[in-house]
């Protein structure tokens, strides 16, 4: 089995906010833009073509260069996808070990005061996360090259 990628599709109905004098064409264009998926795809032209035909994909996060080849941060090699799968597996095993050991401490992710897990959590009233005592787990947005370099470095450390 060879992975083709992982895509995240909006699980909500797309509502377009616009001025009342907007044309039907502009509404359709804006709606399509909001339905564009995010995620990673295997950097293989045959896979990309099978997912969405044509040189101007509307739904998958791929752009084509002047040479006609797919490009962008949403593309990954088979080796990169393998490293990512290994990292995810290790992370899930570590989480399971923590849970099995009885650790259920709240550890919400924060990107900013306005963008954090606590804002949307149904359990925020009962989780006992105390901003005065507990540490926030800050997550910064990183470029694709940084993520791939980090995964490669982690793999090299394990193999050493």
N, C-alpha and C positions, 0 to 999 in steps of 0.2 A: 504494500500500500504506500503510495506516494502522496504527501499532502499537496493540495492545490492552493491552500490558503485558509484564512479565517476572516470572515466579514461580519461586521455589526450593522444590522439594519434597524432603522428607527421603528420602535414598537408603538408608535403613536400615529394618530391621524394628522396629516400635515395641514395646518391652517396657515394660509398666507395673509399676512398683514400688509395692507397696501392702501394707497389713496383711492378714493372712489372713482377716479378717472383713469385707472389703469386698464390696459387692454387685456383681452382674453389670452392673447399670445404671451404677454408678459407674466400673467398669472401662471400659465402652464410652465413657462421657463423657470419661474421662482419655485414652483412646487417640485419640479424635477431636481433642482439644485438641492432642495431640502431632503429629497429621497436618496441622495448620493450616499453610498455606504462608506464606512471607514474600515480599516483593518490592514491585513497583509495578504499579498498574493505571491505565489511562486513566480519567479522571474523567468517565465517560459512563454514565448509568444503563442504557442499552441494552446496553452492553458488559458491565457488571457483572451484569446479569440473565442475559445469555447464558452467562456463565461459571458462575454458580450461581444457581439459581432461588430466589425467596423473599426475605423481609425479614430473615432471620436466617442469613446465610451461615456454613457450618460450616468450609469449607476455604480460602476466599480471605480475605485480611487487610482486610476492610471492615466498618465498622459503619455503622448508619443512625441519623441524628439523629431528634429528635422530629417534625421535619417530613417524615420519610420519605426524605430525600435522603441519598445516601452521603457519608460523612465519614471523616477520618482521615489520618494521615501517609503511608499507602500509596497515596494517590491523587495523580495528577499530570495536569496539562493536556497537551494535544498539544504546545504550545510548550515546556513543561518537558522532555517526553520527547525532543523534537528537540535541545534544548541538551545533555541527557545523552548522547544518541547522538553528537553532535559531540565532546564531551569524551572519550568512550571511544575514538572513532576517532583523535583526536590522541594520546591516551595510547598506543594500540597502535602507531601510526606511530613515536612516539618510542622505544618499546621495541625495535621492529624495527631502527631506525637504530642503537641502542646495540649490539644483538647483531651486526648486520652489521659494525659497527666493531670487533668483537672484545671488547667489554666483557661479561664474564660474572661480575662481582663479585657476591658474595652480598649481598643486601639484604633480609633477612627483616623482616617486619612484626611489631611488638610492640604489644600493648594493655596488657599487664601482665606481670610475671614469670611468673605462672601461665597467661597466655593469650598465647602467641606462636607464630609459625610454626615455630620450631625444635623445639618439643615434638613435632610430628607429622611432621616432615620425614624421609623415608627417606634423605636425603643428608647429614644433619647431621654425620656422622662424617668426611665427605670434602670438605665445602664450603669449608673454611678460614675460616669466619667466626670472628673472634677478638673476644670481648667486651671484651678489654682494649684493643684497638687500633681496631676497627671501630665505626662509629656505628650505633646501633639506629635503625630507622625507626619512630618511635612513631606509632600511629594512635589518635586519640581519637574516641569516639562523638560524633557531632554531630546536632543536631536537623534535621529536614527543611528548615525555613526557612533555616537556615544554609547548607546544601548548595545550595539553589536560589539563594540570594543570591550565593554564591561563583561558581556557574556563570554567573549573569547578569553579574556584574562582570567575569569573564574574557572573556565575549563582547563586552562594551562596550569593553574594552581593545583587543581585536583589531580592532574596527570603527573605532576612533579614529585 
